[in-house]
Amino acid sequence: MLAEVGYEERLVGYEMSPATGNAPRSLYSFREVCDFLRVGNPEDLLTKGSHSSIGYLDLEELRRWIGSVLGDRDLAEAIGRELEAHKTYRERVDAARELMRQRLEQCRAALSE
Amino acid sequence: MGKILRVNLTEGRISTIETKQYEQWGGGHGIGSALFWELCKDKAISGFDPRNVVTIMTSPLSGTLVPAAAGRTEVQGIGVQGYPTEWFTRSNFGGRFSAMLKYAGWDGIVIEGKADKPVWLNIVNDHVAIEDAKWLWGLDTWETQEEIWRAVSGSRDFRDWIAAGAGRDGGRTTQRPAVLTIGPAGEHLNRNASLVHDAGNGAGQGGFGGVWGAKNLKVISVLGTGSVEIADPNALMEARRWFASRQYNVDAPAKQSPKDNFSFYGIITRSPAFGPLIFNMTEPCRPQGCAGCYIACRRRTQSGLGNESQCVESLHYSVGGPQTQWRATDLLQQCGLNVYDVFVTDYLRELYKMGVLGPGKQINCDLPFDRYGSPEFIETYTREISYREGIGQDLGEGIIRAAKKWGRLEQDLNSGLLAFPNWGYHEHYDPRLEVEWSYGSILGDRDINEHCINWYVHWMPTVTAMVGEEPLYSAQEMVEIISQKLVPYKDPMMLDYSADGIYAEGKAKMIAWHRHYTRFYKQSMAFCDWAWPDLINVNVPGLEGTTPEAEPRFINAVTGKNLTFEEGLETGRKIWNLDRAIWALQGRRRDQEVFAGYVYQVPTKAPYWLPVYENGQWKYSTNEGRVLDRARFEEWKTRYYKLEGWDPSTGWPTRPTLESLGLGKVAEELERHGKLGK
């Protein structure tokens, strides 16, 4: 689950920043994806400072990537349910992020990190 | 207007040029282009050629109290970054160099020739000396500046006076010299080497650091104790009061940020000191700005990390933690590297992941990708490029030339893996969508880096949409307000970014307005890109910014002229045509003005908010799934060339156009070279 994937299996997101516009960013691991996916709320955009850009992912693509590339079908299905339940991009991201955060913690606990 | 310093490094000769004879060009870029046109006899040479002429120009507003217009310096000459041609190009940096140069009595500097050993140009008021710089060669940009400060100022405390000349009236100051220098990247003739001033001001694009290195010019320092004469001081102060009354009121903001220093809103509302834009400033810091700037968009920090850096240079290694990111930024400034060319660690990692780059691979590389995101990775990467070690031997030539050498250029430009849409310059804003940026770039010489309307048409709707808030103004309101300021056209369709609008006549007018505005007001009069034009102002009822009233009002107060906004645009058109003539002599042809393959082939995949006019209504659209249509873009080019009075078959300026601008001699020169449009 936490291993890096290969080039063909990477997930591509877009870093949105006033300084650079929309910059593609290749993501090679679940950790990178968890760190990258963020959307603003004013508090995040301020407190994350350097990361005050928006880390944009196509959330359907994210769901498929987690299910097929990482093989975590349970998480993919759970994310799918949250995407159905919420309307705005920000609400969907917040819900997906929370599930991903929990899974990352479980993985770390299993690895005794 | 005063005088321009002319330095011939080959002959060691120092002379002066009266600025008055170039007054018609305004200042800055206009005068720089005119000087280059006259002094660089063969414009088709390499930027590394000793015959290349480099100008470093101030503007009439430098060192004055005009808001956000006193601290920029314009650098021009044949750059070494452009691909496939090393175009005559420009760069620009902030800080206090231009103000200090004016206080020393100089409007600009012209550098010709090549010294036979490393030199330092030492300017103290009207005393100018070409001095030995062998003792500085090898130092980074910060070390060099400290050495110069010690050499000129002695060991005085920062509170002590420094005498600039002999006697009571010789001039004195508490300021250290303003220093512009190259680092190791420039010394190694890198095409991605920058000029650096103070901690974080850099002229990066164009590779002028490498050009200076080829001239053996390590550093220019200037100490001035004079002042700038203002034609009508009362008018200037009155204009400042008027302008201040329309700006962000820190005691009672009309559009309050959700939190103090909330950077995105800082840009949109013009809130001063929005410095934490880039960095995660978790430590005490205070605002820092260029000379005379009320915005102060940068910062100085308690730790000293990340001082003064404020833009993309701060983002090139955001995969690391904050401390790593700050250090990575400082390393760029110290080595004198242009971030926009070395902002490719992601690309290199892609090649590594593909198995074509790495130890013993097709592209041999010892960068520690297993520690990507760590300080060690970025330190190794920066050092190898700056000193031309390891893979830096290739990357010092710039990423485009490196990819060419590796046999990857065409395929990676077509796929977008290497997102460099024009002339070997990194993508900035999406070239398939935000076309005032991409069209302006492909018609010129570099990534234009002019945010004139970008804040309004793209960032305001993007930020508010992504955080789930209502836009600060509707697309309809925005178009109505801005279009009335885009004189002489005043055409709302200039702001239509729909799939049809980007190929329409309105967009040709938009590009023409933008090219003419920036050539005069931003690059010649040196109004800062992050503050001007002031098109929409959320701090006043009606949302009307101060453009087009403010710019001529400030210029006239300083110069005593009676310039109208339209006359400024016309001078911008004249400068744009002169630059176009220079590029024609360098070999520019219409068929070269095409983008990299991915712009036409790879659809956009992320939302990108811009105003569109569809079904009789203005709205903000996400514009997903777009590519640029090659045939329609070619039709648009014809439309634009005709609007500018250029030959549609070649893109070259015609005699009637040049003569109408008072450029008959330019037409004659083009005709001699067979480059005059028909």
Contacts between the chains, C-beta under 8 A, distances in Angstrom:
chain1	res1	chain2	res2	distance
A	6	B	353	6.6
A	7	B	350	6.7
A	7	B	353	4.0
A	7	B	354	4.7
A	7	B	355	7.7
A	10	B	353	7.1
A	12	B	605	7.6
A	14	B	605	7.1
A	14	B	606	3.9
A	15	B	318	7.6
A	16	B	462	6.7
A	16	B	466	7.4
A	16	B	606	7.2
A	17	B	315	6.2
A	18	B	264	7.0
A	18	B	267	6.2
A	18	B	277	7.1
A	18	B	455	8.0
A	18	B	459	5.5
A	19	B	277	7.7
A	19	B	278	6.6
A	19	B	311	5.0
A	19	B	312	4.5
A	19	B	314	7.4
A	19	B	315	5.6
A	20	B	312	5.4
A	20	B	315	6.0
A	20	B	428	6.8
A	21	B	427	7.1
A	21	B	428	5.7
A	21	B	429	4.0
A	21	B	430	6.0
A	21	B	434	7.5
A	22	B	429	7.9
A	22	B	430	5.7
A	22	B	604	7.8
A	22	B	606	5.2
A	22	B	608	6.0
A	23	B	419	7.8
A	23	B	427	7.7
A	24	B	346	7.8
A	24	B	416	7.5
A	24	B	419	7.0
A	25	B	346	6.5
A	26	B	346	6.4
A	26	B	349	7.2
A	26	B	350	5.9
A	26	B	353	7.6
A	28	B	353	6.8
A	39	B	466	5.7
A	39	B	467	7.5
A	40	B	264	7.7
A	40	B	463	7.2
A	40	B	466	5.4
A	40	B	467	4.4
A	41	B	467	5.8
A	41	B	468	7.9
A	42	B	257	8.0
A	42	B	258	3.6
A	42	B	259	6.1
A	42	B	262	6.0
A	42	B	265	8.0
A	42	B	467	6.3
A	43	B	258	7.7
A	43	B	259	7.1
A	45	B	262	6.8
A	45	B	263	7.2
A	45	B	264	6.1
A	45	B	467	7.3
A	46	B	258	7.6
A	46	B	259	4.8
A	46	B	261	7.1
A	46	B	262	5.1
A	46	B	263	7.3
A	46	B	276	7.5
A	48	B	280	6.4
A	49	B	263	7.9
A	49	B	276	5.4
A	49	B	278	7.6
A	49	B	279	5.7
A	49	B	280	3.0
A	49	B	281	5.8
A	49	B	282	7.3
A	49	B	322	7.2
A	50	B	278	6.2
A	50	B	279	5.2
A	50	B	280	4.0
A	50	B	314	7.3
A	50	B	315	7.7
A	50	B	318	6.0
A	50	B	322	5.6
A	50	B	325	5.5
A	51	B	280	6.9
A	51	B	318	6.7
A	52	B	263	5.6
A	52	B	264	6.9
A	52	B	276	7.7
A	52	B	277	6.9
A	52	B	278	7.6
A	53	B	315	7.5
A	53	B	318	7.8
A	54	B	466	5.3
A	56	B	606	5.0
A	56	B	607	7.3
A	58	B	605	7.0
A	58	B	606	7.9
A	88	B	468	5.5
A	89	B	466	7.1
A	90	B	466	6.9
A	90	B	467	6.7
A	90	B	468	4.8
A	91	B	468	7.8
